[in-house]
């Protein structure tokens, strides 16, 4: 079978290959929750996720292949792309409201916890698909949307002014369209996600990743959080 396999980018922990219209993915840990989720999403008619087709003879999970016509590291995302990304995340959350794990935990939704452009399928350059459900867990909309907004807007990118990023954040909120995820909520919450990412990287002796997350946090606090939430402290 090796000759028919095409290795796919992104298999940092699990080796991922394409075989025809399917993806074969090694499983480094228990994937039961992810498999139950994919079957649940299928029953709820959510089309933005691969279908789980079982396990092959090598013990790899078999998923339907979601093609993409845009590299995730595109220079920047347009208004239409950002709006569609936020709307897709909202649709995913709505499809998880009655997922057993969410109900048992008394949570608001199931969080993807790593929905970034790198885990996105694009059709005609518009986000339409989500992959990599290794980190899903019950939680709140705000927790998940904050992390995704950070990565989709690429906060701290010098190509965007504070004014432009504030406008783009408003656009992302509009695309998600839920009262728990306003600009004020996100501006106050995104630094928490960034600080958490920095701590995670520090604990794993990843200094470059830690420095990047801290840089993003400082930028967000200075250019978004303190503009939306006035502290009253002197600026000089």
RARA-V219931 format. One record per backbone hydrogen bond with DSSP energy under -0.5 kcal/mol. CO is the residue of the C=O (numbers start at 1). NH is the residue of the N-H. Records with the same first field share a line. If there is no record, write none. Layout:
CO->NH, NH
This chain:
1->4
2->5
5->7
6->18
8->11
10->12
15->26
16->8
17->24
18->6
19->22
21->65
22->19
23->63
24->17
25->61
26->28
31->35
32->36
33->37
34->38
35->39
36->40
37->41
38->42
39->43
40->44
41->46
42->45
45->47
48->130
51->53, 64
54->62
56->59
60->56
61->25, 63
62->53, 54
63->23
65->67
71->74
78->82
79->83
80->84
81->85
82->86
83->87
84->88
85->89
86->90
87->91
88->92
89->93
90->94
91->95
92->96
93->96
94->97
96->99
99->102, 103
100->104
101->105
102->106, 107
103->106
109->111, 139
111->137
114->116
116->119
117->120
119->131
121->128, 129
122->69
123->126
126->123
129->121
130->50
133->136
137->111
139->108, 109
140->144
141->145
142->146
143->147
144->148
145->149
146->150
147->151
148->152
149->153
150->154, 155
154->157
157->160
161->165
162->166
163->167
164->168
165->169
166->170
167->171
168->172
169->173
170->174
171->175
172->176
173->177
178->181
182->186
183->187
184->188
185->189
186->190
189->192, 193
190->194
191->195
192->196
193->197
194->198
195->199
196->200
197->201
198->202
199->203
200->204
201->204, 206
202->205
206->210
207->211
208->212
209->213
210->214
211->215
212->216
213->217
214->218
215->219
216->220
217->221
218->222
219->223
220->224, 225
221->226
224->227, 228
225->229
228->230
